[in-house]
């Protein structure tokens, strides 16, 4: 690139899959990448830009002027085009849309821009293959040939009635194997599963995973066929959800990777660390209240890590089991009261074993009996409370529309730590007075 | 079901998608389910059993005798058949295979049984559509019609040479649009991406996600086409990997769900809780060594939660960033030394901010200067060490073939807690003496 050996670059990249070029360009700086990409065919250029990481792409788009972006958008499917438009400033976005010469594409894009990107409507593409139920097989194959020019992958042919309502599907295989005298209405299947525009992407992913779909049609509330969602987008969503959950659980506030700048990494990590430190400082002040007890029996302090670690582990385990259930909803859900009773039963069992274990350890290593009893009692209570909190917090977060994984993150963990400490010192206080 | 109203059951389930029936049966007990399923058509029965949860299915298969299982296996694709066979005792497995009347299916299944289920070979199905490069389009369409009887979804037609080596692909769309005079060699594309049998399922998932594939061909080391992996299996794998990671991070040792028995839930959770308790007990004994210092300055104890919480948070954040990088490997990887230097730089920055913050808090709330300095110094060191450990542990685990997510689990966390406590008390000891 530095030598501007254009012929060599073009020759090297010829025939290389655009996804591979994108992987390479993600690592280059913007100027070099732009230099390389300008040498390529506009259609390939559009694909490469579409495949870039979101943050790389945003930097990238700033280096292009409006006509260039318009050209890129022209080559992309409506859903990918909308993703790129959403990364542009409003003014530039309007200019790009106004500059599109394909009327149908413009209408499709304007339609898709209405949807938030976390619902089915925001994930769908307008490009699909549909057949009217009244068509003959011949006409159908003819129309598919025409429609197929805009559609990269066919999967299913959706069958609609005269009002554009989705009423069935037919596979390409069946269409090819059918004799020419038949009509669409003779061969189509009526059991078509569709998602509605307002369904969350998580629900869409569940549907596609359950039925092993490669594509699912999207309908509006009237049942009109509006678009389709393909599995490649859903796979990305599933991976992103998992990554986001891991980030939330480990207290990282942005989508950072190891090769981001020191400044970005610090900014993503510091807020949650500060929450932890504030929590720790509150703990310190709280213990200050019990200084008299601590001076009398210093050994109380020895068991703080044990109480807190166990409370933390129990809380995160409980939240994790709830997350699991939320991710794979069961057909029959038990009542909340029954679920909580079961959680408390498991907690009581675990708490009893742990409390006896600690009491045993203490006795073997010659600990004082009264303190040992205090520690074991407090531990039992902490396990119960942490189980309860760990179960109820993700449910509450979920019902208010927050990501339930937050319950395993540092904020809730900090609050649980404080609670555990409070229970411990309250138990100490009760026994000593 | 209790009324044995067979006609009603059959009628109700008629036309219902088998995935929906499976979801229902997962909630029933085995006897009721078996009763329902015996009423259904054998092909649908096979699909339903294939769609069941793994643990439900295992219970289920025990209720069937060998001829019944043989019938089920006969209806399934080779990859799904192998999954079911792997759940059977060896003797029964042999009987089922011996009982298959389709020679080709038997050979396919025996071939697939050789592979572990965490590599590409274990995920692939033998069913696919292939075309010899020398065929005419007519012959090709003829052969596809024949092969399509065994293949549920076509996606791509793989092109092989006379030695069965994979040399290209052609889409069904292109084949239909091609004129009849042409031959396969005129229209096929040579840039086909395949995975090899020994690749890990994670790598397969990465390849399919990167190139937006619905199916990827599997070749052996000689390049011979052996099978294909479809996206529905990979979606399941991606979801399972995410679930497994969450379980490991939260210290749950088995694949439990909320509706499992109290006993199973306890058994899955207790081992990691005991590790935490043992760690806490070691902490207690460790602090016992410093009892003299603690009696002299009780306030030392106040800051134990702060030190441990921060160390824990920093460690998990660091591990999470490494996990992110391992999950999305970059094209150019920096050297380990450079990566660690960067980690330490970020840690130093975070540590400095946190140490100053705590010092500020302490000064504002009238803390003692010497203790405040000790706490801030220890905190800075803990952040550095926890960052280093959090980064290096998943890398070490990964290089020894363990799941790197273990680094965020309770075992490593417990060790880090002890380390943090050690650093804190060593700092205290240094300053006081």
Interface residues (C-beta under 8 A of the other chain):
Chain A: X15 X17 X19 X23 X24 X26 X27 X141 X145 X148 X153 X154 X155 X172 X173 X176 X177 X191 X193 X208 X209 X210 X211 X212 X213 X214 X231 X232 X234 X235 X236 X238 X239 X241 X242 X243 X245 X246 X247 X249 X250 X251 X252 X256 X257 X258 X259 X262 X265 X266 X269 X270 X272 X273 X274 X276 X277 X279 X280 X281 X283 X284 X285 X287 X288 X291 X294 X295 X298 X299 X301 X302 X303 X304 X305 X306 X307 X308 X309 X310 X312 X313 X314 X316 X317 X319 X320 X321 X322 X323 X324 X325 X327 X328 X330 X331 X332 X334 X339 X342 X345 X346 X349 X350 X353 X354 X357 X358 X361 X365 X379 X408 X410 X413 X414 X417 X421
Chain B: X15 X17 X19 X23 X24 X26 X27 X141 X145 X148 X153 X154 X155 X172 X173 X176 X177 X191 X193 X208 X209 X210 X211 X212 X213 X214 X231 X232 X234 X235 X236 X238 X239 X241 X242 X243 X245 X246 X247 X249 X250 X251 X252 X256 X257 X258 X259 X262 X265 X266 X269 X270 X272 X273 X274 X276 X277 X279 X280 X281 X283 X284 X285 X287 X288 X291 X294 X295 X298 X299 X301 X302 X303 X304 X305 X306 X307 X308 X309 X310 X312 X313 X314 X316 X317 X319 X320 X321 X322 X323 X324 X325 X327 X328 X330 X331 X332 X334 X339 X342 X345 X346 X349 X350 X353 X354 X357 X358 X361 X365 X379 X408 X410 X413 X414 X417 X421
